[in-house]
Amino acid sequence: MHLLRKQTTWLLALCFLATSGFGQGRTDALLETLFSRNQNASFQSVIRQPNNYRLQIIYTQINRDARNRPSFTNYYFRVDSTEYFNPASTVKLPLALLALEKLNALKRPDLTRDTAMQFDSAYSHQTREWTDNTAQTGYPSVAHLIKKALLVSENDPYSRLYEFVGQQAINRTLHAKGYPDTRITHRFVRMSPEENRHTNPVRFLGKDGKILYAQPAAYNPDPFDFSRTAKLGKGYYTANDSLVHEPFDFTTRNKLPLESLQQLLQSTLFPESVPARQRFGLTPADYTFLYQYLSQFPGETNYPKYDAAQYYDTYVKFFFQDSLHHRLPDGVRVFNKVGWAYGFLTDASYVADVKHNVEYMLTATIYVNSDGILNDDKYDYETVGHPFLYQLGQTIYQYELTRKRPHVPNLSRFRVLYEKRKSDSRPVVKDVAN
């Protein structure tokens, strides 16, 4: 493969920063070769017309040296940061990182990710959240919000993390860390752009119920760059169920290019592999916490006590989710964040197979909306999107099982101590908004 260049970590980061704005679609020969070997009909129907599905894929090979230090080589299929896709719930990953970083920056030993929180209201359409009966303490906390955002991709925790960090800090911090083309403009509730600029007062409570720290309501005066328009489809339904016969406008919506998403996950799992300014201010305990809930199954978790039948092991593991089997292969854990909305399915994953000593990253997005109408809840997730992503995941996983490595990786860092579901009388949590 003389056309495929090995990239050292520092060169990869430099290329990422240089191409994270305007760029051209990239496709590498290795992926074209691998994809041609999978003759599954549902897979090939997408691969042969990737433009129709706005398909973008990044496959990241990880090789270790004799001291177990990883290096990363990205291979691209039709990756273009200027082609918009709706990131949906994948934005919950940077919000989790930013919330933990902000908590640490307060430098208050009495404030931890498990400290009870309450959200008040101070502007139109803001809502209060003073208790949480799915938490062991009965209160929200940064840790519990992150758990719910990662385990089954609940929406309300994302909005609360957004309110804790604040719209201005979210965007300024991500831009400063080297993600200039990323944009977080809104909660996952119906609010106007002006309402989303305002964030709630937040307070932290001690075990005695007294206020430890109070954060006032905030407002973001910074302008957003909406110069690049993003319109999709041939029509959409409004909140009043009226059909509008024109493209849906995503120009002011959240934006998280695929390379940025891949790099955010890499910076979480391998912080030493990215430039210092791209790392988040997290403690070793924070990383351990994130590794657990990026990969733990909903059915293993005690708080929240999710319905294990509804929220099965591969519920948010798209590259291993098929219609017949809802379990991962023996020895495999997936550390990832997915998102789905408006016909887009997206997954950024790190796969660790401790049985076969295999590791790699895979990040992809696909748009499956054959009728061209948005907000009609008629997307091709089950008939096209999920079958394709499963086949994509299997294509790369099977290749990785046979790929020769210079050194066998030591994956002990990702051997996480997971929970075991306790038997108690609490009702299981079903039908969350995600």
Residue, then its C-alpha position, 0 to 999 in steps of 0.5 A: m500500500h505505497l499510496l497510504r502514508k503512515q502518520t505520526t501522532w504529531l503530524l496527524a494532529l497538525c493535519f487535523l488542525a489544518t483541515s478542520g475548516f474547509g476541505q475536500g472529500r477524502t477517500d483512501a484506497l485501503l477502505e475502498t479495497l476492504f469495502s469491495r470484499n463485503q458483498n452483503a447487498s445492503f452494504q453494497s447498495v450504500i457503498r455504491q452511491p455514498n453521495n445519496y447517503r452523505l456517507q462519511i467514514i474514518y477508520t483509525q488503525i492503532n499500532r503500539d511500539a515495544r513500550n506499548r505507546p500507541s500511534f494512530t493512522n486515519y483512513y478516510f472514506r468521503v470525509d469532508s468537513t464542509e458537508y453538513f450532517n446533524p450531530a444529534s446526540t454525539v454532542k453529549l460527549p464534548l458536553a460531558l468533558l466540558a462539565l468535568e473540566k469546569l467542575n475541576a476548574l472551580k478548585r473546590p474540594d467540596l464539589t465533586r462530580d457526585t455532589a448534588m445539584q439543582f437547576d433553577s429557572a430565570y428566563s422564558h421556557q427554562t425549567r427547574e430540576w431539583t430532584d432525580n428519582t433515578a439517582q441513588t441520592g435522589y438529586p441530579s449530579v454531574a456524574h449522574l447526568i453524564k451516565k444518563a447521557l452516555l448509557v442510553s443517550e438521554n436528552d435531558p441530561y445533555s440540556r442540563l450539562y449545557e446549562f451548567v457549562g454555558q453556551q459561551a464557555i462551550n463554544r469558546t473552549l472547544h474553539a480554543k482546543g482546536y475545534p474551530d468548525t464546531r458549534i453548539t447552539h441549543r439544548f434538546v428542547r424547543m427554544s428560540p435562539e435567544e432563549n438558548r443563549h440564556t442558561n439557568p442558575v445552578r446550585f450545588l448542595g451539601k449532604d445537609g442540604k445547604i448550598l455549597y456553591a451557587q452559579p448565577a444565570a448566564y448569557n452568551p453575547d458572542p455571535f455565531d458564524f452562520s455564513r455557511t448555509a446547510k439545507l437538506g431535503k425537499g420538505y419538512y413538518t413544523a411543530n404544528d404538523s404543517l408540511v412546508h415544501e422547501p428544504f429544512d434549514f440546519t444553518t443555525r443548528n449544532k455542528l460537529p464535523l466527523e474529524s472533530l468527533q473522532q479527535l474528541l473521542q481519541s483525546t478522551l481515551f488517549p489524551e497523551s496522543v493529542p497536543a496539550r491544548q486539545r486535552f481536557g482538564l480531567t483527573p485520573a478518576d475522571y478518565t476512569f469514570l468516563y471509560q466505564y460509562l462509555s462502555q458499560f451496558p445499560g443492563e449492568t447499571n444500577y442507577p439508573k435502573y434501565d430496562a435491560a430488555q429495551y436497552y440491550d447491550t448493543y443499544v448504542k453500539f451501532f457497529f455491533q447492533d444487528s436485528l438478531h443478536h444484541r450482544l457483543p462478541d466475547g471479550v469485546r467492549v466498545f467505548n463510544k458515543v452515538g447520535w440519531a436524528y433527522g435521518f442521520l445515524t452517527d457513531a464514534s467508537y473505540v473497540a477493545d477486544v481483550k480476547h484477541n488483543v485487537e484495538y481500533m477506532l471507527t467513526a461514521t455518519i450516514y443519512v437515510n431519508s428516502d422520502g426527503i421529508l424531515n420531521d415526519d418520523k419516517y426515516d430508514y434507520e431499520t431498513v438501511g441505516h442500522p444494517f449498513l453500520y453493522q456491516l461496516g463494523q463487521t468489515i473493519y472488525q474482521y479485518e482487524l482480527t487478521r491484521k498483523r501488528p508490530h507488537v501485541p497491545n497491552l489493553s489493561r488500561f481498558r479492562v474496566l471494573y463494571e457494575k453488576r445489576k442488583s436485584d431490588s424492587r425498584p421499577v425499571v426505567k423505560d421509554v426515555a427521550n433520546 
